[in-house]
């Protein structure tokens, strides 16, 4: 039997059906959905245009905030890591990354996401407003055990629900500064989104619904190790409009299997074949992520093998010098080695960016998200 849908994760048509059982008219569905996903109000008692009996029924049906802000860590570079406590006591992390117009040109974090010119702006709005990219989590921990990722080292505790995933964006929006606006959402936090596909897909539908936040699918990027079945479903369900950032890290099966155990089940060739069938729009290349680890995958032979493996795919490449992780024996290569690796890829004709490290002083950088206390 299908599981009942969490009230927080209902789409408007599902609210119509649920409310009909209570004898409520269909227009109440739009009111409730707008309260939650447009205004960010999840407490039924605060939904003041609903009758008292209906507010009580919503409370009894379990409509309630799924998470609370526990702590905010502010990085010297402007990134903010939010630690959120879930109702079962588990904790997750989500990150706000302000992107200034100048950094958007050179910063791979911005370049990997979207084209900021695809939506009209009011006169002067682009000068006054700072776009913020929010990085959200889809699981408590992660099951995949990548050696360069703190979330994987912690192991998987549980999947997040669609309501818990989308509520991170509502929380982040409430904490924006007056001169900031939510520009992009990247599913690059704790967890593997395609391992929790159903909840992830429903959360995307909630975030993009025009009666809610109304995010353009072009402003959502999903980072994944590349589970082929999940890639197929994502392409079919959203027509390729959701951006992809693929955690490849090596085109060599032996090396990638040592860094990412998932490669033993889905080797490089299988992943690249799935990418060839992903229906990405012509103007939006797939982002290939390479976490460079000293002595593991940073050689010039590694770069040449990567360049050869990606031939025929519309991609751009993000190089990410490995960020520090407590207890890990691995670290980033020297700057000269990183530049040499980048030069090989650029000489082969690829757009290749070096990701600027952000938020590492509060453990908010790529690969560092895991529940722990940091100063500040």
C-alpha positions as CSV (number, residue, x, y, z in Angstrom):
1,X,0.0,0.0,0.0
2,X,1.3,3.5,-0.8
3,X,2.3,5.5,2.2
4,X,0.2,8.6,3.0
5,X,1.7,11.9,1.8
6,X,3.2,14.1,4.5
7,X,0.9,17.2,4.6
8,X,3.9,19.5,4.1
9,X,4.8,17.7,0.9
10,X,1.4,17.8,-0.7
11,X,1.0,19.4,-4.1
12,X,-2.2,21.6,-4.7
13,X,-4.1,18.8,-6.4
14,X,-3.3,16.5,-3.5
15,X,-4.6,19.1,-1.0
16,X,-7.9,19.2,-3.0
17,X,-8.3,15.5,-2.5
18,X,-7.4,15.6,1.2
19,X,-9.6,18.5,1.9
20,X,-12.6,17.0,0.1
21,X,-12.6,14.2,2.8
22,X,-13.1,17.0,5.3
23,X,-15.9,18.6,3.4
24,X,-13.8,21.7,2.5
25,X,-14.1,23.5,-0.9
26,X,-11.3,23.1,-3.4
27,X,-10.1,26.7,-3.1
28,X,-8.8,26.0,0.3
29,X,-6.1,23.9,-1.2
30,X,-4.6,26.8,-3.0
31,X,-4.7,28.9,0.2
32,X,-2.9,26.3,2.3
33,X,-0.3,25.6,-0.4
34,X,0.4,29.3,-0.7
35,X,0.7,29.7,3.0
36,X,3.3,27.0,3.2
37,X,5.4,27.2,0.0
38,X,5.0,30.9,-0.9
39,X,4.9,32.6,2.5
40,X,6.8,30.0,4.4
41,X,4.2,29.7,7.1
42,X,3.9,26.0,8.3
43,X,2.0,26.5,11.6
44,X,-1.7,26.1,10.9
45,X,-2.6,28.5,13.7
46,X,-1.0,31.3,11.7
47,X,-3.0,30.7,8.6
48,X,-5.5,33.4,9.5
49,X,-7.8,33.2,6.4
50,X,-8.7,29.6,7.3
51,X,-11.6,28.7,9.6
52,X,-10.6,27.6,13.1
53,X,-12.0,24.1,12.6
54,X,-9.8,23.6,9.5
55,X,-6.7,24.9,11.3
56,X,-7.3,22.4,14.1
57,X,-7.8,19.6,11.5
58,X,-4.5,20.5,9.9
59,X,-2.7,20.5,13.2
60,X,-4.2,17.1,14.0
61,X,-3.1,15.8,10.6
62,X,0.5,16.5,11.5
63,X,1.1,19.8,9.6
64,X,4.0,21.4,11.6
65,X,7.5,22.8,11.0
66,X,9.8,19.8,10.3
67,X,13.0,21.5,11.4
68,X,14.3,24.4,13.6
69,X,17.4,26.5,13.2
70,X,19.8,25.4,15.9
71,X,22.9,27.4,15.0
72,X,24.2,29.7,12.3
73,X,28.0,29.7,11.5
74,X,29.2,32.8,9.6
75,X,32.4,32.4,7.5
76,X,34.8,35.2,7.0
77,X,34.1,35.0,3.2
78,X,30.3,35.5,3.6
79,X,29.1,31.9,3.5
80,X,26.7,30.9,6.2
81,X,26.2,27.4,7.4
82,X,22.9,26.6,9.0
83,X,22.6,23.7,11.4
84,X,18.9,22.6,11.5
85,X,17.5,20.2,14.1
86,X,14.8,17.8,12.8
87,X,11.8,16.7,14.9
88,X,13.3,13.3,15.6
89,X,16.5,14.9,17.0
90,X,18.7,14.4,14.0
91,X,20.6,17.4,12.6
92,X,21.4,18.4,9.0
93,X,23.3,21.3,7.5
94,X,22.5,23.7,4.7
95,X,24.7,26.5,3.4
96,X,23.9,30.0,2.0
97,X,26.5,31.3,-0.5
98,X,26.2,34.9,-1.6
99,X,27.5,35.4,-5.1
100,X,28.6,38.9,-6.1
101,X,28.4,39.9,-9.8
102,X,32.2,40.0,-9.9
103,X,32.8,36.5,-8.4
104,X,30.1,35.0,-10.7
105,X,32.5,35.3,-13.6
106,X,35.4,33.4,-12.1
107,X,33.9,31.3,-9.3
108,X,33.2,27.7,-10.3
109,X,30.5,27.5,-7.6
110,X,28.5,30.1,-9.6
111,X,29.6,28.9,-13.0
112,X,28.4,25.4,-12.3
113,X,24.8,26.5,-11.6
114,X,22.9,28.6,-14.1
115,X,23.1,31.6,-16.5
116,X,21.9,34.5,-14.4
117,X,20.7,36.3,-17.5
118,X,17.9,33.9,-18.3
119,X,15.2,35.9,-16.4
120,X,14.2,39.5,-16.7
121,X,15.1,41.9,-13.9
122,X,13.6,45.2,-12.9
123,X,15.7,48.2,-13.8
124,X,18.6,48.5,-11.3
125,X,17.7,45.2,-9.5
126,X,20.9,43.5,-10.5
127,X,23.0,46.3,-9.0
128,X,21.2,46.4,-5.7
129,X,20.6,42.7,-5.0
130,X,23.1,40.0,-4.2
131,X,22.1,36.6,-5.5
132,X,22.4,33.7,-3.0
133,X,22.9,30.1,-3.9
134,X,21.6,27.7,-1.2
135,X,23.2,24.3,-0.9
136,X,20.7,21.8,0.6
137,X,20.8,18.2,2.0
138,X,18.7,15.2,1.0
139,X,19.8,12.7,3.6
140,X,21.1,12.6,7.2
141,X,24.6,11.4,6.4
142,X,25.3,9.4,3.3
143,X,25.7,5.7,2.5
144,X,28.3,5.9,-0.3
145,X,31.5,6.3,1.7
146,X,33.5,8.5,-0.6
147,X,36.9,9.0,1.0
148,X,37.0,12.8,0.5
149,X,33.6,13.5,2.0
150,X,32.8,13.9,5.7
151,X,29.1,13.1,5.1
152,X,30.0,9.7,3.7
153,X,32.4,9.0,6.6
154,X,29.5,9.5,9.0
155,X,27.4,6.9,7.3
156,X,23.7,7.1,6.4
157,X,21.3,7.7,9.3
158,X,18.1,8.1,7.2
159,X,16.6,9.7,4.2
160,X,15.0,13.1,4.4
161,X,11.4,13.6,3.5
162,X,10.3,15.9,0.7
163,X,9.0,18.3,3.3
164,X,12.3,18.3,5.1
165,X,14.2,18.9,1.9
166,X,12.1,21.8,0.7
167,X,11.8,23.3,4.2
168,X,15.5,24.0,4.2
169,X,14.9,26.5,1.4
170,X,12.1,28.2,3.3
171,X,14.4,28.4,6.3
172,X,17.3,29.8,4.2
173,X,15.0,32.4,2.6
174,X,13.8,33.7,5.9
175,X,17.5,34.3,6.9
176,X,18.5,36.3,3.8
177,X,19.8,39.8,4.4
178,X,17.6,42.7,3.1
179,X,19.9,43.1,0.0
180,X,19.9,39.4,-0.8
181,X,17.6,37.2,-2.9
182,X,17.5,33.5,-3.4
183,X,18.9,32.9,-6.9
184,X,19.8,29.2,-7.1
185,X,19.3,25.9,-5.2
186,X,22.0,23.2,-5.4
187,X,21.3,19.7,-4.0
188,X,25.0,19.3,-3.0
189,X,24.7,19.0,0.8
190,X,24.6,15.9,2.9
191,X,23.5,12.8,1.1
192,X,23.2,11.4,-2.4
193,X,20.0,12.9,-4.0
194,X,19.4,10.0,-6.4
195,X,19.6,7.5,-3.6
196,X,16.6,9.3,-2.1
197,X,15.0,9.8,-5.5
198,X,11.3,9.9,-4.7
199,X,11.6,12.5,-2.0
200,X,14.1,14.5,-4.0
201,X,11.9,14.6,-7.0
202,X,8.8,15.7,-5.0
203,X,10.9,18.4,-3.3
204,X,11.9,19.7,-6.7
205,X,8.2,19.8,-7.7
206,X,7.4,21.8,-4.6
207,X,10.2,24.3,-5.1
208,X,9.3,24.9,-8.7
209,X,5.6,25.0,-8.4
210,X,4.3,28.5,-9.6
211,X,2.0,28.8,-6.6
212,X,4.9,28.3,-4.2
213,X,8.5,29.6,-4.5
214,X,8.2,29.3,-8.2
215,X,11.9,28.6,-8.8
216,X,12.8,28.0,-12.4
217,X,14.1,24.4,-12.9
218,X,17.1,26.1,-14.6
219,X,18.0,27.4,-11.2
220,X,18.3,24.0,-9.6
221,X,21.4,21.8,-9.9
222,X,21.6,18.3,-8.6
223,X,25.0,16.9,-7.6
224,X,25.3,13.1,-7.8
225,X,27.8,10.3,-8.0
226,X,25.8,9.3,-11.1
227,X,23.4,6.4,-10.3
228,X,22.3,5.5,-13.8
229,X,18.7,4.6,-13.0
230,X,18.3,7.8,-11.1
231,X,19.8,9.8,-13.9
232,X,17.3,8.2,-16.3
233,X,14.3,9.0,-14.1
234,X,15.5,12.5,-13.5
235,X,15.8,13.1,-17.2
236,X,12.4,11.6,-17.9
237,X,10.5,13.4,-15.0
238,X,11.9,16.9,-15.6
239,X,12.8,16.9,-19.3
240,X,16.5,17.5,-18.6
241,X,15.8,21.0,-17.1
242,X,17.5,20.1,-13.8
243,X,21.2,20.8,-14.0
244,X,23.7,18.1,-13.3
245,X,26.9,18.2,-11.4
246,X,28.6,14.8,-11.6
247,X,31.0,13.7,-8.9
248,X,33.3,11.9,-11.2
249,X,36.8,12.5,-9.6
250,X,38.6,10.1,-11.9
251,X,38.1,8.5,-15.3
252,X,40.2,5.5,-14.2
253,X,38.1,2.7,-12.8
254,X,40.7,1.5,-10.4
255,X,41.3,4.9,-9.0
256,X,37.6,5.9,-8.9
257,X,36.7,2.6,-7.1
258,X,39.3,3.4,-4.4
259,X,37.9,6.8,-3.9
260,X,34.3,6.0,-4.4
261,X,33.0,2.5,-3.6
262,X,29.9,3.1,-5.8
263,X,32.1,2.7,-8.9
264,X,32.4,-1.0,-8.2
265,X,28.7,-1.3,-9.0
266,X,28.5,1.5,-11.6
267,X,31.8,1.9,-13.3
268,X,32.9,4.9,-15.3
269,X,31.8,3.6,-18.7
270,X,28.2,3.0,-17.4
271,X,28.0,6.4,-15.9
272,X,29.3,8.2,-19.0
273,X,26.8,6.2,-21.2
274,X,24.0,7.4,-18.9
275,X,25.2,11.0,-19.3
276,X,25.1,10.7,-23.1
277,X,21.4,9.9,-22.8
278,X,20.5,12.7,-20.3
279,X,18.4,15.3,-22.2
280,X,20.2,18.4,-21.1
281,X,19.3,21.6,-23.1
282,X,21.8,22.5,-25.7
283,X,22.9,25.6,-23.9
284,X,23.5,24.0,-20.5
285,X,26.5,21.6,-20.3
286,X,26.8,19.0,-17.6
287,X,29.3,20.0,-14.9
288,X,32.0,17.4,-14.1
289,X,33.4,17.7,-10.6
290,X,36.9,16.5,-9.9
291,X,38.1,16.6,-6.2
292,X,41.9,16.7,-6.6
293,X,43.6,14.6,-4.0
294,X,47.4,14.6,-3.7
295,X,49.0,11.5,-5.0
296,X,45.6,9.8,-5.9
297,X,44.1,11.4,-9.0
298,X,46.1,14.5,-9.7
299,X,48.7,13.3,-12.2
300,X,49.0,14.6,-15.8
301,X,48.2,11.1,-17.0
302,X,44.9,11.3,-14.9
303,X,44.1,14.6,-16.7
304,X,44.8,13.1,-20.1
305,X,42.6,10.1,-19.4
306,X,39.8,12.3,-18.2
307,X,40.0,14.5,-21.3
308,X,39.8,11.4,-23.5
309,X,36.9,9.8,-21.6
310,X,34.7,13.0,-21.8
311,X,35.0,13.4,-25.6
312,X,31.6,13.8,-27.2
313,X,29.9,15.0,-24.0
314,X,28.9,18.7,-23.5
315,X,30.6,19.4,-20.2
316,X,32.5,21.9,-18.2
317,X,34.9,20.8,-15.5
318,X,35.2,22.0,-11.9
319,X,38.5,21.2,-10.2
320,X,38.1,21.1,-6.4
321,X,41.2,20.9,-4.3
322,X,40.2,18.5,-1.5
323,X,39.0,20.4,1.5
324,X,40.4,19.3,5.0
325,X,38.4,16.6,6.8
326,X,39.1,15.5,10.4
327,X,40.9,12.2,10.5
328,X,41.5,11.9,6.8
329,X,45.0,11.0,5.5
330,X,44.3,12.8,2.2
331,X,44.8,16.4,1.2
332,X,45.0,18.7,-1.8
333,X,47.8,18.8,-4.3
334,X,50.3,21.7,-4.5
335,X,49.1,24.7,-6.5
336,X,51.6,24.1,-9.3
337,X,50.2,20.5,-9.8
338,X,46.6,21.8,-9.8
339,X,47.5,24.4,-12.5
340,X,49.3,21.8,-14.6
341,X,46.2,19.5,-14.4
342,X,44.0,22.4,-15.4
343,X,46.3,23.3,-18.3
344,X,46.0,19.7,-19.8
345,X,42.2,20.0,-19.8
346,X,42.1,23.5,-21.2
347,X,44.6,22.5,-23.9
348,X,42.2,19.7,-24.8
349,X,39.4,22.2,-25.4
350,X,37.4,22.0,-22.2
351,X,36.1,24.8,-20.1
352,X,37.8,24.1,-16.8
353,X,37.3,26.1,-13.6
354,X,39.1,26.0,-10.3
355,X,36.5,26.2,-7.5
356,X,37.2,28.9,-5.0
357,X,37.1,27.5,-1.5
358,X,34.3,29.0,0.5
359,X,33.2,28.5,4.1
360,X,36.0,26.1,5.1
361,X,36.6,28.1,8.3
362,X,33.2,26.9,9.5
363,X,33.3,23.5,7.9
364,X,30.8,24.5,5.2
365,X,33.0,23.9,2.1
366,X,32.5,21.1,-0.4
367,X,32.8,17.7,1.3
368,X,32.8,19.1,4.9
369,X,29.1,18.9,5.7
370,X,28.5,16.8,8.8
371,X,27.1,17.5,12.2
372,X,29.9,18.9,14.3
373,X,30.5,22.0,16.4
374,X,32.8,24.7,15.2
375,X,33.8,28.0,16.7
376,X,31.8,31.2,16.1
